[in-house]
Amino acid sequence: MNSRFTNQVVIVTGAASGIGAVIARHFADAGAKLMLSDVNEKQLAAVAEEIAASGREIPAVKAGDLSKEDIAGGLIKSTIDTYGTIDVLVNNAGGGIIKPFLDHTPDTLRTTIDRNLWTTVWCTWHVVPIMKANGYGRVVNVGADSVRNGLWDHAAYNAAKGGVHAMATGLAREFAKDGITFNVVAPCIVNTPQVQKATLMSPQALQRFVDVVPMGRAGEMDEIASMVCYLASKEASFVTGQVISVNGGSTML
Ligand SMILES: NC(=O)c1ccc[n+]([C@@H]2O[C@H](COP(=O)([O-])OP(=O)(O)OC[C@H]3O[C@@H](n4cnc5c(N)ncnc54)[C@H](O)[C@@H]3O)[C@@H](O)[C@H]2O)c1
């Protein structure tokens, strides 16, 4: 337990599972007032209960499909109704439908963009006016290192995550004088429960994603969450418009 985010209001999207749930726990351990959101209502409640049971401040929750403008707006409004302000938005909701480009259907392509890009666009669009009025804010997007190294079967996912990266650089310049920073954490393959399940089903398919990592392993969820928390903190006051890879060296520079 530490006090890095005491009295700060932090929204984490996609908090019902995997990396988002671990990010939420890191912020809870640092004393944040949390608003957690996800389309998976049941699992979201379970994560919030687990955090509350560990003796941390009880997180607020708001479930819904954040690729819809009104639902994302509702999350931001609900956070203001609950806590009166917002300091940090972590756009983590997402996830890939990883397959060769021509194996996608119109539905899987649309879902890929909805999940990763529209969730980020709408939550950001609704939160920035509040941060601008406060003269302070931290927006951290979870992107993907595959945008940088063009990983196999990631073209559609990269179209979405590339937008997530690019929006952060544009906004960083636009709001640089308003006290708001925008950054991206770009992981390589991460050791999440879903990745573990997929590895069991098809070890060879996943191995090539690990083979491109000089450290020879997937990232751990805690390693991603640590970088998210740094970029979301007051310490990162001169860091904006950056895409920071957490990738065991799989892309460099
Ligand atoms: N796991 C990896 O190897 C890896 C690598 C690079 C980037 N990422 C990114 O990290 C983030 C977390 O991924 P994860 O691996 O923990 O996956 P995950 O599927 O466990 O978590 C993603 C969460 O986002 C939620 N979500 C998806 N669409 C949503 C929507 N429209 N509205 C609200 N919630 C929605 C899901 O319900 C889920 O709980 C994602 O943005 C993902 O693209 C993951």
The ligand as an SDF file (V2000), in Angstrom:
LIG
                    3D

 44 48  0  0  0  0  0  0  0  0999 V2000
   -2.6650   -9.6010  -23.7760 N   0  0  0  0  0  0  0  0  0  0  0  0
   -1.7610   -9.1400  -24.6230 C   0  0  0  0  0  0  0  0  0  0  0  0
   -0.8590   -9.8740  -25.0180 O   0  0  0  0  0  0  0  0  0  0  0  0
   -1.8360   -7.6980  -25.0990 C   0  0  0  0  0  0  0  0  0  0  0  0
   -0.7960   -7.2200  -25.9000 C   0  0  0  0  0  0  0  0  0  0  0  0
   -0.8420   -5.9030  -26.3330 C   0  0  0  0  0  0  0  0  0  0  0  0
   -1.8930   -5.0960  -25.9780 C   0  0  0  0  0  0  0  0  0  0  0  0
   -2.9150   -5.6070  -25.2040 N   0  0  0  0  0  0  0  0  0  0  0  0
   -4.0110   -4.7040  -24.8670 C   0  0  0  0  0  0  0  0  0  0  0  0
   -4.1400   -4.6550  -23.4580 O   0  0  0  0  0  0  0  0  0  0  0  0
   -5.4940   -4.3420  -23.1050 C   0  0  0  0  0  0  0  0  0  0  0  0
   -6.0140   -5.3630  -22.1100 C   0  0  0  0  0  0  0  0  0  0  0  0
   -6.0260   -6.6110  -22.7630 O   0  0  0  0  0  0  0  0  0  0  0  0
   -6.0950   -8.0370  -22.0190 P   0  0  0  0  0  0  0  0  0  0  0  0
   -5.0850   -8.8810  -22.6470 O   0  0  0  0  0  0  0  0  0  0  0  0
   -6.1140   -7.8640  -20.5600 O   0  0  0  0  0  0  0  0  0  0  0  0
   -7.5050   -8.5520  -22.5750 O   0  0  0  0  0  0  0  0  0  0  0  0
   -8.8860   -8.8980  -21.8460 P   0  0  0  0  0  0  0  0  0  0  0  0
   -9.7860   -9.3550  -22.9420 O   0  0  0  0  0  0  0  0  0  0  0  0
   -8.6430   -9.7950  -20.6940 O   0  0  0  0  0  0  0  0  0  0  0  0
   -9.3780   -7.4970  -21.2950 O   0  0  0  0  0  0  0  0  0  0  0  0
   -9.9870   -6.5260  -22.0950 C   0  0  0  0  0  0  0  0  0  0  0  0
  -11.2280   -6.0410  -21.3740 C   0  0  0  0  0  0  0  0  0  0  0  0
  -11.8430   -5.0150  -22.1810 O   0  0  0  0  0  0  0  0  0  0  0  0
  -13.2510   -5.2220  -22.1410 C   0  0  0  0  0  0  0  0  0  0  0  0
  -13.8900   -4.6310  -23.3150 N   0  0  0  0  0  0  0  0  0  0  0  0
  -13.7310   -5.0090  -24.6090 C   0  0  0  0  0  0  0  0  0  0  0  0
  -14.5320   -4.2770  -25.3980 N   0  0  0  0  0  0  0  0  0  0  0  0
  -15.1930   -3.4180  -24.5920 C   0  0  0  0  0  0  0  0  0  0  0  0
  -16.1780   -2.4260  -24.8230 C   0  0  0  0  0  0  0  0  0  0  0  0
  -16.6440   -2.1780  -26.0620 N   0  0  0  0  0  0  0  0  0  0  0  0
  -16.6560   -1.7100  -23.7840 N   0  0  0  0  0  0  0  0  0  0  0  0
  -16.2150   -1.9760  -22.5140 C   0  0  0  0  0  0  0  0  0  0  0  0
  -15.2920   -2.9260  -22.2380 N   0  0  0  0  0  0  0  0  0  0  0  0
  -14.7900   -3.6330  -23.2690 C   0  0  0  0  0  0  0  0  0  0  0  0
  -13.4110   -6.7390  -22.1080 C   0  0  0  0  0  0  0  0  0  0  0  0
  -14.6850   -7.1170  -21.6450 O   0  0  0  0  0  0  0  0  0  0  0  0
  -12.2660   -7.1590  -21.2050 C   0  0  0  0  0  0  0  0  0  0  0  0
  -12.6660   -7.2640  -19.8620 O   0  0  0  0  0  0  0  0  0  0  0  0
   -6.2750   -4.3290  -24.4140 C   0  0  0  0  0  0  0  0  0  0  0  0
   -6.4000   -3.0050  -24.8730 O   0  0  0  0  0  0  0  0  0  0  0  0
   -5.3900   -5.1310  -25.3310 C   0  0  0  0  0  0  0  0  0  0  0  0
   -5.6240   -4.8240  -26.6890 O   0  0  0  0  0  0  0  0  0  0  0  0
   -2.9020   -6.8880  -24.7550 C   0  0  0  0  0  0  0  0  0  0  0  0
  1  2  1  0
  2  3  2  0
  2  4  1  0
  4  5  1  0
  4 44  2  0
  5  6  2  0
  6  7  1  0
  7  8  2  0
  8  9  1  0
  8 44  1  0
  9 10  1  0
  9 42  1  0
 10 11  1  0
 11 12  1  0
 11 40  1  0
 12 13  1  0
 13 14  1  0
 14 15  2  0
 14 16  1  0
 14 17  1  0
 17 18  1  0
 18 19  2  0
 18 20  1  0
 18 21  1  0
 21 22  1  0
 22 23  1  0
 23 24  1  0
 23 38  1  0
 24 25  1  0
 25 26  1  0
 25 36  1  0
 26 27  1  0
 26 35  1  0
 27 28  2  0
 28 29  1  0
 29 30  1  0
 29 35  2  0
 30 31  1  0
 30 32  2  0
 32 33  1  0
 33 34  2  0
 34 35  1  0
 36 37  1  0
 36 38  1  0
 38 39  1  0
 40 41  1  0
 40 42  1  0
 42 43  1  0
M  CHG  2   8   1  16  -1
M  END
$$$$
